[in-house]
Amino acid sequence: MSDILAIVEQTDSDEQLIDEIALRHPDRVTVLVEDGSLDAPGADEGARAAALSERIARLLAAIEQRTGAVVVGLAASREQLLGWRFDRIVGAHGPVAAL
């Protein structure tokens, strides 16, 4: 069983992130979207929230469809993941081995 943490950032391409996830052949994926990491300067709260919600919904569906993995969670901060273990971490500057 392979567990991956996918970190979504403003600078990442969703397609690139999905490619990285697919290369690892995960069984389960947890997605981390840290508060403030996707803020768009000058955007109002409602528009930003709607755009983020749409992006995350498309991303989660694409991960499941393309990889066959189950998205088991969505986290808004690293603190929510304390005690969790992942085989790999992708996104946020490319793939890294989990500690």
N, CA, C and O atoms as a GROMACS GRO file, in nm:
protein
  396
    1MET      N    1   0.085  -0.116   0.000
    1MET     CA    2   0.000   0.000   0.000
    1MET      C    3   0.090   0.123   0.000
    1MET      O    4   0.184   0.130   0.078
    2SER      N    5   0.061   0.219  -0.086
    2SER     CA    6   0.142   0.339  -0.101
    2SER      C    7   0.058   0.462  -0.069
    2SER      O    8  -0.046   0.485  -0.130
    3ASP      N    9   0.105   0.541   0.027
    3ASP     CA   10   0.038   0.665   0.068
    3ASP      C   11   0.122   0.784   0.026
    3ASP      O   12   0.242   0.789   0.054
    4ILE      N   13   0.060   0.880  -0.040
    4ILE     CA   14   0.129   1.000  -0.087
    4ILE      C   15   0.063   1.123  -0.030
    4ILE      O   16  -0.059   1.130  -0.018
    5LEU      N   17   0.147   1.220   0.007
    5LEU     CA   18   0.100   1.353   0.041
    5LEU      C   19   0.128   1.442  -0.079
    5LEU      O   20   0.243   1.454  -0.121
    6ALA      N   21   0.025   1.504  -0.134
    6ALA     CA   22   0.039   1.597  -0.246
    6ALA      C   23   0.018   1.738  -0.194
    6ALA      O   24  -0.088   1.771  -0.141
    7ILE      N   25   0.122   1.822  -0.209
    7ILE     CA   26   0.115   1.959  -0.161
    7ILE      C   27   0.085   2.050  -0.279
    7ILE      O   28   0.161   2.056  -0.376
    8VAL      N   29  -0.026   2.121  -0.270
    8VAL     CA   30  -0.071   2.211  -0.376
    8VAL      C   31  -0.026   2.351  -0.341
    8VAL      O   32  -0.051   2.400  -0.231
    9GLU      N   33   0.041   2.416  -0.436
    9GLU     CA   34   0.083   2.554  -0.418
    9GLU      C   35   0.042   2.636  -0.539
    9GLU      O   36   0.008   2.582  -0.644
   10GLN      N   37   0.046   2.766  -0.523
   10GLN     CA   38   0.007   2.856  -0.631
   10GLN      C   39   0.098   2.840  -0.752
   10GLN      O   40   0.052   2.851  -0.866
   11THR      N   41   0.226   2.815  -0.730
   11THR     CA   42   0.322   2.808  -0.840
   11THR      C   43   0.319   2.675  -0.914
   11THR      O   44   0.376   2.663  -1.022
   12ASP      N   45   0.256   2.576  -0.857
   12ASP     CA   46   0.251   2.444  -0.919
   12ASP      C   47   0.145   2.437  -1.028
   12ASP      O   48   0.039   2.498  -1.016
   13SER      N   49   0.175   2.364  -1.131
   13SER     CA   50   0.076   2.332  -1.232
   13SER      C   51   0.002   2.208  -1.182
   13SER      O   52   0.065   2.110  -1.142
   14ASP      N   53  -0.130   2.210  -1.185
   14ASP     CA   54  -0.206   2.094  -1.140
   14ASP      C   55  -0.170   1.971  -1.223
   14ASP      O   56  -0.159   1.860  -1.170
   15GLU      N   57  -0.153   1.991  -1.353
   15GLU     CA   58  -0.121   1.879  -1.442
   15GLU      C   59   0.015   1.820  -1.406
   15GLU      O   60   0.032   1.698  -1.406
   16GLN      N   61   0.110   1.905  -1.375
   16GLN     CA   62   0.243   1.859  -1.334
   16GLN      C   63   0.235   1.781  -1.203
   16GLN      O   64   0.302   1.679  -1.187
   17LEU      N   65   0.156   1.830  -1.110
   17LEU     CA   66   0.138   1.762  -0.982
   17LEU      C   67   0.074   1.624  -1.002
   17LEU      O   68   0.117   1.526  -0.941
   18ILE      N   69  -0.026   1.617  -1.086
   18ILE     CA   70  -0.092   1.489  -1.114
   18ILE      C   71   0.006   1.392  -1.180
   18ILE      O   72   0.005   1.273  -1.150
   19ASP      N   73   0.090   1.442  -1.271
   19ASP     CA   74   0.193   1.358  -1.334
   19ASP      C   75   0.286   1.299  -1.228
   19ASP      O   76   0.318   1.180  -1.232
   20GLU      N   77   0.330   1.382  -1.134
   20GLU     CA   78   0.420   1.335  -1.027
   20GLU      C   79   0.352   1.229  -0.941
   20GLU      O   80   0.414   1.130  -0.903
   21ILE      N   81   0.226   1.251  -0.911
   21ILE     CA   82   0.151   1.153  -0.831
   21ILE      C   83   0.138   1.022  -0.908
   21ILE      O   84   0.162   0.915  -0.852
   22ALA      N   85   0.102   1.029  -1.035
   22ALA     CA   86   0.082   0.909  -1.116
   22ALA      C   87   0.210   0.827  -1.128
   22ALA      O   88   0.205   0.704  -1.130
   23LEU      N   89   0.324   0.894  -1.135
   23LEU     CA   90   0.452   0.822  -1.144
   23LEU      C   91   0.478   0.733  -1.022
   23LEU      O   92   0.552   0.635  -1.031
   24ARG      N   93   0.419   0.767  -0.910
   24ARG     CA   94   0.442   0.693  -0.784
   24ARG      C   95   0.345   0.577  -0.764
   24ARG      O   96   0.362   0.498  -0.671
   25HIS      N   97   0.243   0.565  -0.848
   25HIS     CA   98   0.143   0.457  -0.840
   25HIS      C   99   0.087   0.440  -0.698
   25HIS      O  100   0.096   0.332  -0.639
   26PRO      N  101   0.028   0.546  -0.644
   26PRO     CA  102  -0.023   0.539  -0.507
   26PRO      C  103  -0.154   0.463  -0.496
   26PRO      O  104  -0.228   0.447  -0.594
   27ASP      N  105  -0.180   0.416  -0.375
   27ASP     CA  106  -0.310   0.359  -0.344
   27ASP      C  107  -0.400   0.465  -0.280
   27ASP      O  108  -0.521   0.467  -0.300
   28ARG      N  109  -0.335   0.554  -0.201
   28ARG     CA  110  -0.408   0.659  -0.131
   28ARG      C  111  -0.331   0.790  -0.142
   28ARG      O  112  -0.208   0.792  -0.137
   29VAL      N  113  -0.407   0.899  -0.155
   29VAL     CA  114  -0.347   1.032  -0.166
   29VAL      C  115  -0.417   1.126  -0.068
   29VAL      O  116  -0.540   1.129  -0.060
   30THR      N  117  -0.337   1.201   0.006
   30THR     CA  118  -0.387   1.308   0.090
   30THR      C  119  -0.339   1.438   0.028
   30THR      O  120  -0.222   1.449  -0.012
   31VAL      N  121  -0.427   1.538   0.018
   31VAL     CA  122  -0.392   1.664  -0.046
   31VAL      C  123  -0.384   1.773   0.060
   31VAL      O  124  -0.475   1.791   0.140
   32LEU      N  125  -0.272   1.846   0.057
   32LEU     CA  126  -0.251   1.957   0.150
   32LEU      C  127  -0.256   2.088   0.072
   32LEU      O  128  -0.176   2.110  -0.019
   33VAL      N  129  -0.349   2.174   0.109
   33VAL     CA  130  -0.360   2.309   0.053
   33VAL      C  131  -0.350   2.402   0.173
   33VAL      O  132  -0.449   2.429   0.241
   34GLU      N  133  -0.229   2.451   0.199
   34GLU     CA  134  -0.208   2.535   0.316
   34GLU      C  135  -0.277   2.669   0.303
   34GLU      O  136  -0.280   2.728   0.195
   35ASP      N  137  -0.333   2.717   0.414
   35ASP     CA  138  -0.399   2.848   0.416
   35ASP      C  139  -0.301   2.954   0.368
   35ASP      O  140  -0.188   2.962   0.416
   36GLY      N  141  -0.346   3.034   0.273
   36GLY     CA  142  -0.262   3.142   0.222
   36GLY      C  143  -0.171   3.102   0.108
   36GLY      O  144  -0.117   3.190   0.041
   37SER      N  145  -0.152   2.973   0.084
   37SER     CA  146  -0.058   2.933  -0.020
   37SER      C  147  -0.112   2.960  -0.161
   37SER      O  148  -0.035   2.965  -0.257
   38LEU      N  149  -0.242   2.977  -0.173
   38LEU     CA  150  -0.301   3.001  -0.304
   38LEU      C  151  -0.369   3.137  -0.314
   38LEU      O  152  -0.449   3.160  -0.405
   39ASP      N  153  -0.338   3.226  -0.221
   39ASP     CA  154  -0.400   3.358  -0.223
   39ASP      C  155  -0.362   3.434  -0.349
   39ASP      O  156  -0.246   3.437  -0.390
   40ALA      N  157  -0.460   3.494  -0.408
   40ALA     CA  158  -0.438   3.578  -0.526
   40ALA      C  159  -0.446   3.724  -0.482
   40ALA      O  160  -0.550   3.768  -0.434
   41PRO      N  161  -0.338   3.798  -0.498
   41PRO     CA  162  -0.342   3.939  -0.457
   41PRO      C  163  -0.450   4.015  -0.532
   41PRO      O  164  -0.465   4.001  -0.653
   42GLY      N  165  -0.523   4.096  -0.460
   42GLY     CA  166  -0.624   4.180  -0.524
   42GLY      C  167  -0.759   4.112  -0.547
   42GLY      O  168  -0.854   4.179  -0.585
   43ALA      N  169  -0.768   3.983  -0.525
   43ALA     CA  170  -0.896   3.914  -0.546
   43ALA      C  171  -0.983   3.928  -0.422
   43ALA      O  172  -0.932   3.924  -0.309
   44ASP      N  173  -1.114   3.943  -0.442
   44ASP     CA  174  -1.200   3.951  -0.324
   44ASP      C  175  -1.221   3.811  -0.267
   44ASP      O  176  -1.202   3.710  -0.335
   45GLU      N  177  -1.262   3.806  -0.140
   45GLU     CA  178  -1.275   3.680  -0.067
   45GLU      C  179  -1.369   3.580  -0.137
   45GLU      O  180  -1.335   3.462  -0.150
   46GLY      N  181  -1.484   3.626  -0.180
   46GLY     CA  182  -1.581   3.537  -0.243
   46GLY      C  183  -1.530   3.476  -0.372
   46GLY      O  184  -1.544   3.356  -0.395
   47ALA      N  185  -1.471   3.559  -0.456
   47ALA     CA  186  -1.418   3.509  -0.583
   47ALA      C  187  -1.302   3.414  -0.560
   47ALA      O  188  -1.292   3.311  -0.627
   48ARG      N  189  -1.216   3.447  -0.465
   48ARG     CA  190  -1.101   3.362  -0.436
   48ARG      C  191  -1.147   3.226  -0.380
   48ARG      O  192  -1.096   3.122  -0.420
   49ALA      N  193  -1.243   3.229  -0.290
   49ALA     CA  194  -1.294   3.104  -0.232
   49ALA      C  195  -1.360   3.016  -0.338
   49ALA      O  196  -1.342   2.895  -0.338
   50ALA      N  197  -1.436   3.077  -0.427
   50ALA     CA  198  -1.504   3.001  -0.533
   50ALA      C  199  -1.402   2.941  -0.630
   50ALA      O  200  -1.415   2.825  -0.669
   51ALA      N  201  -1.302   3.020  -0.667
   51ALA     CA  202  -1.200   2.970  -0.759
   51ALA      C  203  -1.120   2.856  -0.696
   51ALA      O  204  -1.091   2.756  -0.762
   52LEU      N  205  -1.085   2.871  -0.570
   52LEU     CA  206  -1.010   2.767  -0.500
   52LEU      C  207  -1.094   2.640  -0.487
   52LEU      O  208  -1.043   2.530  -0.508
   53SER      N  209  -1.220   2.655  -0.454
   53SER     CA  210  -1.309   2.540  -0.440
   53SER      C  211  -1.320   2.462  -0.572
   53SER      O  212  -1.315   2.340  -0.573
   54GLU      N  213  -1.335   2.535  -0.682
   54GLU     CA  214  -1.344   2.471  -0.813
   54GLU      C  215  -1.213   2.400  -0.849
   54GLU      O  216  -1.214   2.288  -0.900
   55ARG      N  217  -1.102   2.467  -0.823
   55ARG     CA  218  -0.972   2.409  -0.856
   55ARG      C  219  -0.948   2.280  -0.776
   55ARG      O  220  -0.904   2.180  -0.832
   56ILE      N  221  -0.978   2.284  -0.648
   56ILE     CA  222  -0.957   2.166  -0.564
   56ILE      C  223  -1.048   2.052  -0.607
   56ILE      O  224  -1.004   1.937  -0.612
   57ALA      N  225  -1.173   2.080  -0.639
   57ALA     CA  226  -1.267   1.975  -0.684
   57ALA      C  227  -1.216   1.909  -0.812
   57ALA      O  228  -1.218   1.787  -0.825
   58ARG      N  229  -1.170   1.992  -0.908
   58ARG     CA  230  -1.115   1.936  -1.033
   58ARG      C  231  -0.990   1.854  -1.006
   58ARG      O  232  -0.971   1.747  -1.064
   59LEU      N  233  -0.904   1.905  -0.918
   59LEU     CA  234  -0.779   1.836  -0.886
   59LEU      C  235  -0.806   1.700  -0.821
   59LEU      O  236  -0.746   1.600  -0.861
   60LEU      N  237  -0.894   1.695  -0.723
   60LEU     CA  238  -0.923   1.569  -0.654
   60LEU      C  239  -0.982   1.466  -0.751
   60LEU      O  240  -0.943   1.349  -0.749
   61ALA      N  241  -1.074   1.510  -0.836
   61ALA     CA  242  -1.134   1.419  -0.935
   61ALA      C  243  -1.028   1.370  -1.033
   61ALA      O  244  -1.026   1.251  -1.067
   62ALA      N  245  -0.940   1.458  -1.078
   62ALA     CA  246  -0.836   1.420  -1.173
   62ALA      C  247  -0.737   1.322  -1.111
   62ALA      O  248  -0.692   1.229  -1.178
   63ILE      N  249  -0.703   1.342  -0.984
   63ILE     CA  250  -0.611   1.249  -0.917
   63ILE      C  251  -0.672   1.109  -0.914
   63ILE      O  252  -0.606   1.012  -0.950
   64GLU      N  253  -0.796   1.100  -0.871
   64GLU     CA  254  -0.861   0.969  -0.863
   64GLU      C  255  -0.876   0.906  -1.001
   64GLU      O  256  -0.851   0.786  -1.018
   65GLN      N  257  -0.917   0.984  -1.099
   65GLN     CA  258  -0.940   0.929  -1.234
   65GLN      C  259  -0.808   0.885  -1.297
   65GLN      O  260  -0.801   0.776  -1.354
   66ARG      N  261  -0.706   0.965  -1.289
   66ARG     CA  262  -0.581   0.938  -1.358
   66ARG      C  263  -0.496   0.832  -1.289
   66ARG      O  264  -0.427   0.755  -1.356
   67THR      N  265  -0.500   0.826  -1.155
   67THR     CA  266  -0.411   0.736  -1.083
   67THR      C  267  -0.479   0.610  -1.034
   67THR      O  268  -0.412   0.510  -1.006
   68GLY      N  269  -0.610   0.613  -1.021
   68GLY     CA  270  -0.681   0.500  -0.963
   68GLY      C  271  -0.671   0.499  -0.811
   68GLY      O  272  -0.725   0.410  -0.746
   69ALA      N  273  -0.601   0.597  -0.755
   69ALA     CA  274  -0.586   0.606  -0.610
   69ALA      C  275  -0.711   0.669  -0.549
   69ALA      O  276  -0.788   0.736  -0.618
   70VAL      N  277  -0.729   0.647  -0.422
   70VAL     CA  278  -0.838   0.708  -0.348
   70VAL      C  279  -0.783   0.831  -0.277
   70VAL      O  280  -0.682   0.824  -0.208
   71VAL      N  281  -0.850   0.944  -0.295
   71VAL     CA  282  -0.812   1.064  -0.219
   71VAL      C  283  -0.878   1.049  -0.082
   71VAL      O  284  -1.001   1.054  -0.070
   72VAL      N  285  -0.795   1.032   0.020
   72VAL     CA  286  -0.848   1.002   0.154
   72VAL      C  287  -0.866   1.125   0.241
   72VAL      O  288  -0.930   1.117   0.345
   73GLY      N  289  -0.810   1.238   0.198
   73GLY     CA  290  -0.827   1.356   0.281
   73GLY      C  291  -0.778   1.482   0.215
   73GLY      O  292  -0.702   1.480   0.119
   74LEU      N  293  -0.825   1.592   0.271
   74LEU     CA  294  -0.786   1.725   0.228
   74LEU      C  295  -0.752   1.801   0.354
   74LEU      O  296  -0.835   1.814   0.444
   75ALA      N  297  -0.630   1.853   0.362
   75ALA     CA  298  -0.585   1.925   0.481
   75ALA      C  299  -0.553   2.069   0.445
   75ALA      O  300  -0.510   2.099   0.333
   76ALA      N  301  -0.575   2.160   0.542
   76ALA     CA  302  -0.548   2.301   0.521
   76ALA      C  303  -0.421   2.347   0.591
   76ALA      O  304  -0.377   2.461   0.573
   77SER      N  305  -0.361   2.259   0.672
   77SER     CA  306  -0.236   2.295   0.739
   77SER      C  307  -0.158   2.168   0.774
   77SER      O  308  -0.214   2.059   0.786
   78ARG      N  309  -0.029   2.187   0.790
   78ARG     CA  310   0.057   2.074   0.827
   78ARG      C  311   0.022   2.021   0.966
   78ARG      O  312   0.040   1.902   0.993
   79GLU      N  313  -0.026   2.108   1.053
   79GLU     CA  314  -0.063   2.066   1.188
   79GLU      C  315  -0.173   1.960   1.186
   79GLU      O  316  -0.178   1.875   1.275
   80GLN      N  317  -0.260   1.965   1.088
   80GLN     CA  318  -0.366   1.866   1.076
   80GLN      C  319  -0.310   1.727   1.044
   80GLN      O  320  -0.380   1.627   1.061
   81LEU      N  321  -0.187   1.722   0.998
   81LEU     CA  322  -0.127   1.594   0.955
   81LEU      C  323  -0.027   1.539   1.056
   81LEU      O  324   0.042   1.441   1.028
   82LEU      N  325  -0.017   1.601   1.173
   82LEU     CA  326   0.076   1.552   1.274
   82LEU      C  327   0.044   1.406   1.307
   82LEU      O  328  -0.071   1.371   1.335
   83GLY      N  329   0.146   1.322   1.304
   83GLY     CA  330   0.129   1.180   1.333
   83GLY      C  331   0.097   1.096   1.211
   83GLY      O  332   0.103   0.973   1.218
   84TRP      N  333   0.064   1.158   1.100
   84TRP     CA  334   0.039   1.084   0.977
   84TRP      C  335   0.171   1.047   0.914
   84TRP      O  336   0.270   1.118   0.930
   85ARG      N  337   0.174   0.937   0.842
   85ARG     CA  338   0.294   0.893   0.772
   85ARG      C  339   0.263   0.875   0.623
   85ARG      O  340   0.157   0.826   0.585
   86PHE      N  341   0.359   0.917   0.542
   86PHE     CA  342   0.344   0.907   0.397
   86PHE      C  343   0.468   0.842   0.340
   86PHE      O  344   0.579   0.863   0.389
   87ASP      N  345   0.448   0.762   0.235
   87ASP     CA  346   0.561   0.700   0.167
   87ASP      C  347   0.638   0.801   0.083
   87ASP      O  348   0.760   0.794   0.072
   88ARG      N  349   0.566   0.895   0.024
   88ARG     CA  350   0.628   0.999  -0.058
   88ARG      C  351   0.551   1.129  -0.040
   88ARG      O  352   0.433   1.129  -0.004
   89ILE      N  353   0.620   1.239  -0.066
   89ILE     CA  354   0.559   1.371  -0.067
   89ILE      C  355   0.590   1.432  -0.203
   89ILE      O  356   0.705   1.435  -0.245
   90VAL      N  357   0.486   1.479  -0.272
   90VAL     CA  358   0.506   1.542  -0.402
   90VAL      C  359   0.447   1.682  -0.399
   90VAL      O  360   0.361   1.715  -0.317
   91GLY      N  361   0.496   1.764  -0.492
   91GLY     CA  362   0.456   1.904  -0.494
   91GLY      C  363   0.552   1.984  -0.408
   91GLY      O  364   0.645   1.927  -0.350
   92ALA      N  365   0.530   2.111  -0.398
   92ALA     CA  366   0.616   2.198  -0.316
   92ALA      C  367   0.762   2.172  -0.346
   92ALA      O  368   0.837   2.129  -0.258
   93HIS      N  369   0.804   2.197  -0.468
   93HIS     CA  370   0.942   2.184  -0.512
   93HIS      C  371   0.976   2.042  -0.555
   93HIS      O  372   1.093   2.004  -0.548
   94GLY      N  373   0.879   1.963  -0.598
   94GLY     CA  374   0.909   1.829  -0.652
   94GLY      C  375   0.902   1.720  -0.548
   94GLY      O  376   0.879   1.747  -0.431
   95PRO      N  377   0.922   1.595  -0.590
   95PRO     CA  378   0.909   1.482  -0.501
   95PRO      C  379   1.023   1.475  -0.400
   95PRO      O  380   1.138   1.505  -0.432
   96VAL      N  381   0.989   1.436  -0.278
   96VAL     CA  382   1.089   1.414  -0.174
   96VAL      C  383   1.052   1.288  -0.098
   96VAL      O  384   0.935   1.251  -0.091
   97ALA      N  385   1.151   1.223  -0.041
   97ALA     CA  386   1.124   1.104   0.040
   97ALA      C  387   1.062   1.147   0.172
   97ALA      O  388   1.102   1.247   0.231
   98ALA      N  389   0.967   1.073   0.217
   98ALA     CA  390   0.905   1.102   0.346
   98ALA      C  391   0.999   1.060   0.458
   98ALA      O  392   1.076   0.965   0.444
   99LEU      N  393   0.991   1.132   0.569
   99LEU     CA  394   1.077   1.100   0.683
   99LEU      C  395   1.015   0.995   0.770
   99LEU      O  396   1.074   0.956   0.871
   0.00000   0.00000   0.00000
